[in-house]
Amino acid sequence: MKIFIVSRGVPSENNQTLGIFEHDQAKALAEAGHDVLLLSLDLRSFRRKRRWGLVSYERDGIKVEEINVPVGAIPKPVLISIGTLGLKKLLKHAISKHGEPDIVHSHFFDISYMTQKALDGRYKQVITEHSSFINTELTSGQIQKYGSMYAKANLTIAVSKALCQRMEKLFGVKPICISNIVDTDIFNVREKDANSCENKPFSFITVANLTPNKRVDLVIDAVAELIQEGKNLSLTIAGDGEARSPIEEKIEKYGITSHVRMLGKIDRKKICEELSLADCFVLTSKSETFGLAYIEAIASGLPVIATRCGGPEDFVSEENGLLIERDSLNELVEAMRFMYENAKSYDHEKISKDISERFSAKTISEQISDAYASIL
């Protein structure tokens, strides 16, 4: 089956998370025997240095046809118009070079909207929705616009059960649920050095974009309270974003700078290394459409503390962690206190194996392949 996957970009040395979900899916489908071409529509500003116009290359064995249009922050209608024109040109180029697709599979609402306009009904379109934008308060115009888009697609996929329910309620469509992929070649259990573990503080870790939605400030509040109780613990925070400065100010205010490491944005390899050194993963998001960071932590053998925020309910259980209510400091402190005392009792090998099998590239690619077959 020839599949075009339409992405907002491709991971690179300079930005390893750009288009990562789409790229992981492309690799998985190629490994499953499909003929996969990744179409990259990069509309970032000219400050993101790259070659403009059409570019052809390979990334991790996946053929990429890319169009770079330096747009940046402009009004949404203008962005959509420019992006649609860019995609029309990219599709024409890709088809002339690689032949016609059986499926065009786009990700995220705006890219999917532009893809649908560019296709103009000529090929079967599958949409996978991940965006936390769907969990915000949408206007009636947005509901009508995107609801019409999902209804016109041949198949719509959402990455969690909660997102499926949200989309059905908002748009009247019934997506099927297929999760994102965890890279089990990178995220797996690593044996800890017994000598280095002696007398070391209990280590919590958070991996997240530092935005108000992730509520990392709440984790700082809980850490400060537990340290005040006399708990010997540390917190590692991997990630960057608009909420970093307020978080750092709060760490200073509590006087716990010696207990907290701020790593900034790091790549997957470094995240994996940091997870292998930790005892428990904690993230108290207000909203998640999936929650890949939790999955990667569990695949690394860590028990997790997560909020009931849309995504984690699909995979966090008493076997691999704790679910708490959003914005509840009391529940968070209690959960972290429990993990401080009981994290070693979790079967790290088993929780890694269970989550890895469920979200492996092979498992997810089989589900997607079956979904494709249902519309061909």
Secondary structure, DSSP 8 states (H G I E B T S, - for coil): -EEEEEES----SS-TTTTHHHHHHHHHHHHTT-EEEEEEEE---TTS----EEEEEEETTEEEEEEE----S--HHHHHHHHHHHHHHHHHHHHHHH---SEEEEESHHHHHHHHHHHTTSSEEEEEE--GGGGS---HHHHHHHHHHHHHSSEEEESSHHHHHHHHHHHS---EE------TTTSS-----HHHHTT--EEEEEE---SGGG-HHHHHHHHHHHHHTT--EEEEEE--STTHHHHHHHHHHHT-GGGEEEEES--HHHHHHHHHH-SEEEE--S--SS-HHHHHHHHTT--EEEESSSSGGGT--TTTEEEE-TT-HHHHHHHHHHHHHHGGGS-HHHHHHHHHHHS-HHHHHHHHHHHHHHH-
